[in-house]
Amino acid sequence: MRATTFRHKCEELIRLAFLCSVIAVFGVMIPFSSLADGPETDIEAKIGQMLMVGFRGLKADEGSPVIRDIAAGKIGGVILFDRDVPSSSPVRNIKSPSQVKKLVDALQGASSIPLFVAIDQEGGRVCRLKEQFGFPPSVSAQHLGSLDSVEMTKRYADATAETLAGLGINLNFAPVVDLNTNPENPVIGKLERSFSADPAVVVRQAIAVINSLHSRGILSAIKHFPGHGSSTTDSHEGFVDITETWSAEELIPYDKIVKAGKCDMIMTAHVFNRHLDPQWPATLSPKVMHILRDYMGYEGVVISDDMQMKAIRGVYGLETTIKRALLAGVDILVFANNSVFEEDIASRAGAILESLVHEGKIPAARIDASYRRIMALKERLRR
């Protein structure tokens, strides 16, 4: 399909979505994988699989809060960082290859179900596994996009995949498929995180990265849906309105990658666009998720960007945030604990979610749908 035709169809969809009532999307019911216990699995265990958290520490043992949460089934994934932003400390989870491997082994050893162990290893400026810690050098997506050489991209992506696999990290929050429509964008363009303003280049380069990750058993998450490249502000710092800058062309990479069958996860953006939804930012919007699920036909896992970013935390309360994200269709909520640090966030978020289900504010079927998708994806980690 030509880009212009796709864009026109997307614009038509946006007009229709604006006129339609809010649609809560529950997604296609995927059969339980062998990892799932079946419908008798208790609601608390299912909710635990829907939470991913960040934590402090270069090592983890029985006394570590994160190990206790994992062992209790309160979380289904963790995310690693090199530095601790709330405390302005250069030390968080990463010091050396051998140390990270021991940490990941301890985390996985505490769980009866494979954990998603995630990291933002995009390359260039957004790179948690840095040369100073003994890891291979990397380059930015913008650099690779400017070369537009699949062979060169494969060379760097293969090195990243091999490094992650050797450490036991099984999920990379990459590649970024935002279009570089605003080079002055403080969180995308200026950090050289986008391959290109051309959707064709972005798709070509992103698929090369995904193929390399898959070759070593690493899952990927493309981001940030429905597009963060045109923003003029940073969702880490506050509310982001892309109403006047966003274009339907920014959906093209997602559509192409989904259609190519290369999509493991899609990460949502905390961006607001009144043409898409006059009330909620993308992460909390059923209308935005309607584009992804019903128009693009995506049946896989949707994961939020960090729910503690100011674009969300600074505007909405925790219960509202959790409720709206789940009703929108998000499967995994990320609490990175690296904008603020809340050691008990897994327990609090899980308790809120469980209460919302028991009160009938979130249907149990909605939890089941996410649990099935997550278990189907985790089954691939055992192959």
VOPA-511080 format. One record per residue (C-alpha): residue in three letters; x, y, z. Coordinates in steps of 0.2 Angstrom, whole numbers. Last residue first. Example, Ala and Ser with C-alpha at 12.3 -4.5 7.8 and 13.67 -1.06 7.14 Angstrom:
BEGIN
@r: SER xx: 68 yy: -5 zz: 36;
@r: ALA xx: 62 yy: -22 zz: 39;
This chain:
BEGIN
@r: ARG xx: 61 yy: -111 zz: 116;
@r: ARG xx: 57 yy: -105 zz: 134;
@r: LEU xx: 57 yy: -86 zz: 130;
@r: ARG xx: 44 yy: -90 zz: 117;
@r: GLU xx: 32 yy: -95 zz: 130;
@r: LYS xx: 33 yy: -78 zz: 137;
@r: LEU xx: 24 yy: -71 zz: 122;
@r: ALA xx: 9 yy: -83 zz: 124;
@r: MET xx: 9 yy: -79 zz: 143;
@r: ILE xx: 8 yy: -61 zz: 140;
@r: ARG xx: -6 yy: -62 zz: 128;
@r: ARG xx: -16 yy: -73 zz: 139;
@r: TYR xx: -13 yy: -62 zz: 154;
@r: SER xx: -19 yy: -47 zz: 144;
@r: ALA xx: -35 yy: -55 zz: 139;
@r: ASP xx: -38 yy: -63 zz: 156;
@r: ILE xx: -37 yy: -46 zz: 164;
@r: ARG xx: -50 yy: -38 zz: 152;
@r: ALA xx: -61 yy: -54 zz: 155;
@r: ALA xx: -61 yy: -49 zz: 174;
@r: PRO xx: -70 yy: -33 zz: 169;
@r: ILE xx: -62 yy: -17 zz: 176;
@r: LYS xx: -74 yy: -6 zz: 187;
@r: GLY xx: -83 yy: -22 zz: 193;
@r: GLU xx: -78 yy: -18 zz: 211;
@r: HIS xx: -68 yy: -34 zz: 212;
@r: VAL xx: -59 yy: -29 zz: 196;
@r: LEU xx: -55 yy: -12 zz: 202;
@r: SER xx: -49 yy: -19 zz: 219;
@r: GLU xx: -37 yy: -31 zz: 211;
@r: LEU xx: -30 yy: -17 zz: 200;
@r: ILE xx: -28 yy: -5 zz: 216;
@r: ALA xx: -19 yy: -19 zz: 225;
@r: GLY xx: -7 yy: -23 zz: 211;
@r: ALA xx: -3 yy: -5 zz: 209;
@r: ARG xx: 1 yy: -3 zz: 228;
@r: SER xx: 11 yy: -19 zz: 229;
@r: ALA xx: 21 yy: -15 zz: 214;
@r: ILE xx: 24 yy: 3 zz: 219;
@r: ASP xx: 31 yy: -2 zz: 236;
@r: GLU xx: 49 yy: 4 zz: 233;
@r: GLU xx: 42 yy: 21 zz: 226;
@r: PHE xx: 57 yy: 30 zz: 218;
@r: VAL xx: 53 yy: 45 zz: 207;
@r: SER xx: 58 yy: 48 zz: 189;
@r: ASN xx: 68 yy: 31 zz: 190;
@r: ASN xx: 55 yy: 20 zz: 198;
@r: ALA xx: 52 yy: 12 zz: 181;
@r: PHE xx: 34 yy: 8 zz: 184;
@r: VAL xx: 29 yy: 0 zz: 168;
@r: LEU xx: 11 yy: -6 zz: 166;
@r: ILE xx: 9 yy: -22 zz: 155;
@r: ASP xx: -7 yy: -26 zz: 144;
@r: VAL xx: -13 yy: -9 zz: 139;
@r: GLY xx: -31 yy: -10 zz: 131;
@r: ALA xx: -39 yy: 7 zz: 135;
@r: LEU xx: -48 yy: 0 zz: 150;
@r: LEU xx: -32 yy: -5 zz: 157;
@r: ALA xx: -24 yy: 12 zz: 154;
@r: ARG xx: -39 yy: 21 zz: 161;
@r: LYS xx: -40 yy: 10 zz: 177;
@r: ILE xx: -21 yy: 11 zz: 181;
@r: THR xx: -20 yy: 30 zz: 178;
@r: THR xx: -36 yy: 34 zz: 187;
@r: GLU xx: -30 yy: 24 zz: 202;
@r: LEU xx: -13 yy: 32 zz: 202;
@r: GLY xx: -20 yy: 50 zz: 201;
@r: TYR xx: -18 yy: 60 zz: 185;
@r: VAL xx: -9 yy: 75 zz: 179;
@r: GLY xx: 8 yy: 75 zz: 186;
@r: ARG xx: 9 yy: 56 zz: 186;
@r: ILE xx: 5 yy: 55 zz: 168;
@r: ALA xx: 15 yy: 68 zz: 158;
@r: LYS xx: 26 yy: 68 zz: 174;
@r: MET xx: 33 yy: 51 zz: 170;
@r: GLN xx: 28 yy: 38 zz: 183;
@r: MET xx: 19 yy: 27 zz: 171;
@r: ASP xx: 34 yy: 23 zz: 162;
@r: ASP xx: 29 yy: 19 zz: 144;
@r: SER xx: 15 yy: 7 zz: 143;
@r: ILE xx: 16 yy: -10 zz: 136;
@r: VAL xx: 5 yy: -18 zz: 122;
@r: VAL xx: 6 yy: -36 zz: 119;
@r: GLY xx: 1 yy: -44 zz: 103;
@r: GLU xx: -15 yy: -44 zz: 93;
@r: TYR xx: -12 yy: -30 zz: 81;
@r: GLY xx: -25 yy: -29 zz: 67;
@r: MET xx: -20 yy: -12 zz: 61;
@r: TYR xx: -37 yy: -5 zz: 61;
@r: ASP xx: -44 yy: -15 zz: 76;
@r: ARG xx: -30 yy: -16 zz: 88;
@r: LEU xx: -19 yy: -2 zz: 84;
@r: ILE xx: -32 yy: 11 zz: 79;
@r: HIS xx: -43 yy: 6 zz: 93;
@r: MET xx: -29 yy: 8 zz: 105;
@r: VAL xx: -30 yy: 27 zz: 101;
@r: LYS xx: -48 yy: 27 zz: 104;
@r: PRO xx: -47 yy: 17 zz: 120;
@r: SER xx: -35 yy: 31 zz: 127;
@r: LEU xx: -25 yy: 30 zz: 143;
@r: THR xx: -8 yy: 27 zz: 135;
@r: ALA xx: -13 yy: 39 zz: 120;
@r: PRO xx: -17 yy: 54 zz: 131;
@r: TRP xx: -36 yy: 56 zz: 136;
@r: GLN xx: -50 yy: 68 zz: 133;
@r: PRO xx: -51 yy: 74 zz: 115;
@r: ASP xx: -45 yy: 58 zz: 108;
@r: LEU xx: -37 yy: 56 zz: 91;
@r: HIS xx: -40 yy: 74 zz: 85;
@r: ARG xx: -37 yy: 80 zz: 103;
@r: ASN xx: -19 yy: 73 zz: 102;
@r: PHE xx: -11 yy: 70 zz: 119;
@r: VAL xx: 6 yy: 61 zz: 121;
@r: HIS xx: 10 yy: 48 zz: 135;
@r: ALA xx: 17 yy: 36 zz: 121;
@r: THR xx: 13 yy: 18 zz: 120;
@r: MET xx: 25 yy: 3 zz: 119;
@r: ILE xx: 22 yy: -10 zz: 106;
@r: MET xx: 27 yy: -28 zz: 109;
@r: ASP xx: 33 yy: -43 zz: 99;
@r: CYS xx: 31 yy: -35 zz: 81;
@r: LYS xx: 40 yy: -43 zz: 67;
@r: GLY xx: 24 yy: -51 zz: 58;
@r: ALA xx: 27 yy: -40 zz: 42;
@r: LYS xx: 10 yy: -33 zz: 44;
@r: VAL xx: 14 yy: -27 zz: 62;
@r: ILE xx: 30 yy: -19 zz: 55;
@r: LYS xx: 21 yy: -10 zz: 41;
@r: ASP xx: 7 yy: -4 zz: 52;
@r: TYR xx: 19 yy: 2 zz: 66;
@r: PRO xx: 30 yy: 11 zz: 53;
@r: ILE xx: 16 yy: 20 zz: 45;
@r: LEU xx: 8 yy: 27 zz: 60;
@r: GLU xx: 18 yy: 43 zz: 59;
@r: GLU xx: 11 yy: 47 zz: 42;
@r: ALA xx: -5 yy: 51 zz: 51;
@r: SER xx: 2 yy: 68 zz: 56;
@r: TRP xx: 7 yy: 75 zz: 73;
@r: THR xx: 11 yy: 93 zz: 75;
@r: GLU xx: -5 yy: 103 zz: 80;
@r: THR xx: -12 yy: 90 zz: 91;
@r: ILE xx: 5 yy: 85 zz: 99;
@r: ASP xx: 1 yy: 90 zz: 117;
@r: VAL xx: 14 yy: 84 zz: 130;
@r: PHE xx: 10 yy: 85 zz: 148;
@r: GLY xx: 26 yy: 86 zz: 159;
@r: GLU xx: 44 yy: 82 zz: 161;
@r: HIS xx: 46 yy: 64 zz: 156;
@r: SER xx: 34 yy: 68 zz: 142;
@r: ASP xx: 47 yy: 79 zz: 134;
@r: THR xx: 41 yy: 94 zz: 123;
@r: THR xx: 40 yy: 99 zz: 105;
@r: SER xx: 32 yy: 83 zz: 99;
@r: SER xx: 34 yy: 78 zz: 81;
@r: GLY xx: 43 yy: 62 zz: 84;
@r: HIS xx: 32 yy: 55 zz: 98;
@r: GLY xx: 21 yy: 43 zz: 87;
@r: PRO xx: 6 yy: 33 zz: 90;
@r: PHE xx: 14 yy: 23 zz: 98;
@r: HIS xx: 32 yy: 26 zz: 105;
@r: LYS xx: 40 yy: 14 zz: 102;
@r: ILE xx: 44 yy: -4 zz: 96;
@r: ALA xx: 47 yy: -17 zz: 109;
@r: SER xx: 59 yy: -31 zz: 105;
@r: LEU xx: 61 yy: -49 zz: 111;
@r: ILE xx: 79 yy: -57 zz: 112;
@r: GLY xx: 81 yy: -75 zz: 106;
@r: ARG xx: 98 yy: -72 zz: 98;
@r: SER xx: 92 yy: -71 zz: 80;
@r: HIS xx: 76 yy: -62 zz: 86;
@r: LEU xx: 87 yy: -47 zz: 91;
@r: SER xx: 96 yy: -47 zz: 74;
@r: ASN xx: 79 yy: -48 zz: 65;
@r: ILE xx: 72 yy: -33 zz: 76;
@r: VAL xx: 87 yy: -22 zz: 72;
@r: ALA xx: 85 yy: -26 zz: 53;
@r: ILE xx: 66 yy: -23 zz: 55;
@r: ALA xx: 69 yy: -6 zz: 62;
@r: GLN xx: 81 yy: -1 zz: 48;
@r: ARG xx: 69 yy: -5 zz: 34;
@r: VAL xx: 54 yy: 2 zz: 43;
@r: VAL xx: 63 yy: 19 zz: 48;
@r: VAL xx: 70 yy: 21 zz: 30;
@r: ALA xx: 52 yy: 18 zz: 23;
@r: PRO xx: 44 yy: 30 zz: 35;
@r: ASP xx: 56 yy: 45 zz: 30;
@r: ALA xx: 59 yy: 57 zz: 44;
@r: SER xx: 74 yy: 46 zz: 49;
@r: PHE xx: 82 yy: 33 zz: 61;
@r: SER xx: 75 yy: 41 zz: 77;
@r: ARG xx: 84 yy: 42 zz: 93;
@r: GLU xx: 97 yy: 56 zz: 89;
@r: LEU xx: 95 yy: 63 zz: 106;
@r: LYS xx: 89 yy: 80 zz: 98;
@r: GLY xx: 77 yy: 71 zz: 88;
@r: ILE xx: 68 yy: 61 zz: 101;
@r: VAL xx: 67 yy: 68 zz: 119;
@r: PRO xx: 70 yy: 87 zz: 115;
@r: ASN xx: 62 yy: 87 zz: 98;
@r: GLU xx: 73 yy: 99 zz: 88;
@r: PRO xx: 74 yy: 87 zz: 74;
@r: ASN xx: 55 yy: 88 zz: 72;
@r: THR xx: 49 yy: 75 zz: 59;
@r: ASN xx: 61 yy: 62 zz: 65;
@r: LEU xx: 48 yy: 48 zz: 63;
@r: ASP xx: 46 yy: 38 zz: 79;
@r: VAL xx: 51 yy: 20 zz: 76;
@r: VAL xx: 62 yy: 18 zz: 91;
@r: PRO xx: 70 yy: 0 zz: 91;
@r: ALA xx: 70 yy: -4 zz: 105;
@r: PHE xx: 64 yy: -8 zz: 123;
@r: ASN xx: 75 yy: -23 zz: 123;
@r: LEU xx: 68 yy: -39 zz: 131;
@r: ASN xx: 77 yy: -55 zz: 136;
@r: ILE xx: 92 yy: -49 zz: 146;
@r: GLY xx: 101 yy: -65 zz: 151;
@r: LEU xx: 118 yy: -56 zz: 151;
@r: GLY xx: 125 yy: -66 zz: 136;
@r: ALA xx: 109 yy: -64 zz: 127;
@r: LEU xx: 110 yy: -45 zz: 129;
@r: THR xx: 128 yy: -44 zz: 123;
@r: GLU xx: 124 yy: -55 zz: 108;
@r: ALA xx: 109 yy: -45 zz: 103;
@r: THR xx: 119 yy: -28 zz: 104;
@r: ALA xx: 133 yy: -35 zz: 94;
@r: ASP xx: 120 yy: -42 zz: 81;
@r: ALA xx: 112 yy: -24 zz: 81;
@r: TYR xx: 129 yy: -16 zz: 77;
@r: ARG xx: 133 yy: -27 zz: 62;
@r: LYS xx: 114 yy: -28 zz: 57;
@r: THR xx: 114 yy: -9 zz: 55;
@r: MET xx: 129 yy: -9 zz: 44;
@r: GLU xx: 122 yy: -23 zz: 33;
@r: VAL xx: 105 yy: -14 zz: 32;
@r: SER xx: 113 yy: 1 zz: 26;
@r: ASP xx: 103 yy: 17 zz: 27;
@r: LEU xx: 119 yy: 27 zz: 31;
@r: SER xx: 108 yy: 42 zz: 38;
@r: GLY xx: 97 yy: 29 zz: 47;
@r: LEU xx: 112 yy: 21 zz: 56;
@r: HIS xx: 118 yy: 38 zz: 62;
@r: GLN xx: 100 yy: 43 zz: 68;
@r: ALA xx: 98 yy: 26 zz: 76;
@r: SER xx: 113 yy: 31 zz: 87;
@r: VAL xx: 130 yy: 21 zz: 88;
@r: SER xx: 136 yy: 8 zz: 100;
@r: PRO xx: 152 yy: 3 zz: 108;
@r: PRO xx: 154 yy: -15 zz: 116;
@r: PHE xx: 152 yy: -16 zz: 135;
@r: GLY xx: 165 yy: -14 zz: 148;
@r: PHE xx: 156 yy: -3 zz: 160;
@r: GLN xx: 164 yy: 13 zz: 152;
@r: GLU xx: 158 yy: 6 zz: 135;
@r: LYS xx: 140 yy: 8 zz: 141;
@r: LEU xx: 126 yy: -4 zz: 144;
@r: ARG xx: 112 yy: 8 zz: 147;
@r: CYS xx: 112 yy: 16 zz: 130;
@r: VAL xx: 101 yy: 30 zz: 125;
@r: ARG xx: 114 yy: 43 zz: 119;
@r: GLY xx: 120 yy: 31 zz: 105;
@r: GLY xx: 112 yy: 14 zz: 105;
@r: GLU xx: 94 yy: 9 zz: 108;
@r: GLN xx: 98 yy: -2 zz: 124;
@r: ASP xx: 83 yy: 3 zz: 134;
@r: ILE xx: 83 yy: -13 zz: 146;
@r: ALA xx: 70 yy: -27 zz: 150;
@r: VAL xx: 71 yy: -43 zz: 160;
@r: PHE xx: 54 yy: -51 zz: 156;
@r: LEU xx: 53 yy: -64 zz: 170;
@r: PRO xx: 51 yy: -82 zz: 166;
@r: ILE xx: 38 yy: -90 zz: 177;
@r: SER xx: 43 yy: -98 zz: 194;
@r: SER xx: 53 yy: -82 zz: 198;
@r: ALA xx: 67 yy: -80 zz: 211;
@r: GLY xx: 80 yy: -88 zz: 200;
@r: GLN xx: 76 yy: -75 zz: 186;
@r: LEU xx: 81 yy: -61 zz: 197;
@r: ALA xx: 96 yy: -70 zz: 204;
@r: ASP xx: 102 yy: -74 zz: 186;
@r: VAL xx: 99 yy: -56 zz: 181;
@r: LEU xx: 110 yy: -50 zz: 195;
@r: LYS xx: 124 yy: -62 zz: 191;
@r: LYS xx: 124 yy: -57 zz: 173;
@r: VAL xx: 124 yy: -39 zz: 177;
@r: GLN xx: 139 yy: -41 zz: 189;
@r: SER xx: 149 yy: -51 zz: 176;
@r: PRO xx: 146 yy: -38 zz: 162;
@r: SER xx: 151 yy: -23 zz: 173;
@r: LYS xx: 143 yy: -10 zz: 184;
@r: ILE xx: 125 yy: -9 zz: 180;
@r: ASN xx: 110 yy: -9 zz: 192;
@r: ARG xx: 109 yy: 9 zz: 199;
@r: VAL xx: 126 yy: 19 zz: 201;
@r: PRO xx: 128 yy: 36 zz: 194;
@r: SER xx: 118 yy: 43 zz: 208;
@r: SER xx: 107 yy: 59 zz: 206;
@r: SER xx: 95 yy: 52 zz: 219;
@r: PRO xx: 80 yy: 52 zz: 208;
@r: VAL xx: 89 yy: 48 zz: 192;
@r: ASP xx: 98 yy: 32 zz: 197;
@r: ARG xx: 111 yy: 27 zz: 184;
@r: ASP xx: 114 yy: 12 zz: 173;
@r: PHE xx: 96 yy: 6 zz: 172;
@r: LEU xx: 87 yy: -11 zz: 172;
@r: ILE xx: 69 yy: -15 zz: 170;
@r: VAL xx: 59 yy: -29 zz: 178;
@r: GLY xx: 45 yy: -40 zz: 174;
@r: GLY xx: 31 yy: -51 zz: 180;
@r: ILE xx: 28 yy: -43 zz: 196;
@r: LYS xx: 18 yy: -47 zz: 212;
@r: GLY xx: 21 yy: -66 zz: 211;
@r: ALA xx: 27 yy: -67 zz: 229;
@r: ALA xx: 44 yy: -73 zz: 223;
@r: ILE xx: 46 yy: -58 zz: 212;
@r: ASP xx: 40 yy: -45 zz: 225;
@r: ARG xx: 52 yy: -53 zz: 238;
@r: ILE xx: 66 yy: -52 zz: 225;
@r: VAL xx: 63 yy: -34 zz: 222;
@r: PRO xx: 63 yy: -30 zz: 240;
@r: SER xx: 80 yy: -38 zz: 242;
@r: GLY xx: 82 yy: -49 zz: 257;
@r: GLU xx: 83 yy: -65 zz: 248;
@r: ASP xx: 97 yy: -58 zz: 237;
@r: ALA xx: 99 yy: -45 zz: 223;
@r: LYS xx: 114 yy: -37 zz: 216;
@r: LEU xx: 119 yy: -20 zz: 209;
@r: GLY xx: 104 yy: -12 zz: 218;
@r: ARG xx: 89 yy: -1 zz: 215;
@r: PHE xx: 73 yy: -6 zz: 207;
@r: GLY xx: 63 yy: -4 zz: 191;
@r: VAL xx: 46 yy: -12 zz: 189;
@r: MET xx: 35 yy: -22 zz: 177;
@r: LEU xx: 17 yy: -26 zz: 181;
@r: MET xx: 4 yy: -36 zz: 171;
@r: GLN xx: 11 yy: -53 zz: 176;
@r: GLY xx: 7 yy: -48 zz: 194;
@r: ILE xx: -11 yy: -45 zz: 189;
@r: LYS xx: -13 yy: -63 zz: 183;
@r: ALA xx: -6 yy: -70 zz: 199;
@r: GLU xx: -18 yy: -59 zz: 209;
@r: ILE xx: -33 yy: -64 zz: 199;
@r: ASP xx: -30 yy: -83 zz: 203;
@r: THR xx: -26 yy: -95 zz: 190;
@r: GLU xx: -42 yy: -106 zz: 188;
@r: PRO xx: -44 yy: -100 zz: 169;
@r: GLY xx: -28 yy: -110 zz: 164;
@r: ASP xx: -12 yy: -113 zz: 173;
@r: ALA xx: -3 yy: -103 zz: 159;
@r: LEU xx: 15 yy: -108 zz: 154;
@r: SER xx: 8 yy: -120 zz: 142;
@r: SER xx: 1 yy: -106 zz: 132;
@r: PHE xx: -17 yy: -101 zz: 135;
@r: PRO xx: -27 yy: -98 zz: 118;
@r: ILE xx: -27 yy: -80 zz: 112;
@r: MET xx: -43 yy: -70 zz: 115;
@r: VAL xx: -42 yy: -56 zz: 102;
@r: GLY xx: -42 yy: -39 zz: 110;
@r: PHE xx: -51 yy: -31 zz: 125;
@r: VAL xx: -54 yy: -14 zz: 117;
@r: ALA xx: -64 yy: -2 zz: 126;
@r: ILE xx: -72 yy: 9 zz: 113;
@r: VAL xx: -76 yy: 27 zz: 117;
@r: SER xx: -91 yy: 34 zz: 107;
@r: CYS xx: -88 yy: 38 zz: 89;
@r: LEU xx: -86 yy: 55 zz: 81;
@r: PHE xx: -67 yy: 57 zz: 85;
@r: ALA xx: -64 yy: 39 zz: 79;
@r: LEU xx: -72 yy: 42 zz: 63;
@r: ARG xx: -61 yy: 57 zz: 59;
@r: ILE xx: -46 yy: 48 zz: 65;
@r: LEU xx: -51 yy: 33 zz: 53;
@r: GLU xx: -52 yy: 45 zz: 38;
@r: GLU xx: -35 yy: 52 zz: 42;
@r: CYS xx: -28 yy: 34 zz: 44;
@r: LYS xx: -36 yy: 29 zz: 27;
@r: HIS xx: -28 yy: 45 zz: 19;
@r: ARG xx: -11 yy: 41 zz: 26;
@r: PHE xx: -12 yy: 23 zz: 20;
@r: THR xx: -16 yy: 29 zz: 3;
@r: THR xx: -1 yy: 42 zz: 3;
@r: ALA xx: 11 yy: 29 zz: 10;
@r: ARG xx: 7 yy: 17 zz: -5;
@r: MET xx: 0 yy: 0 zz: 0;
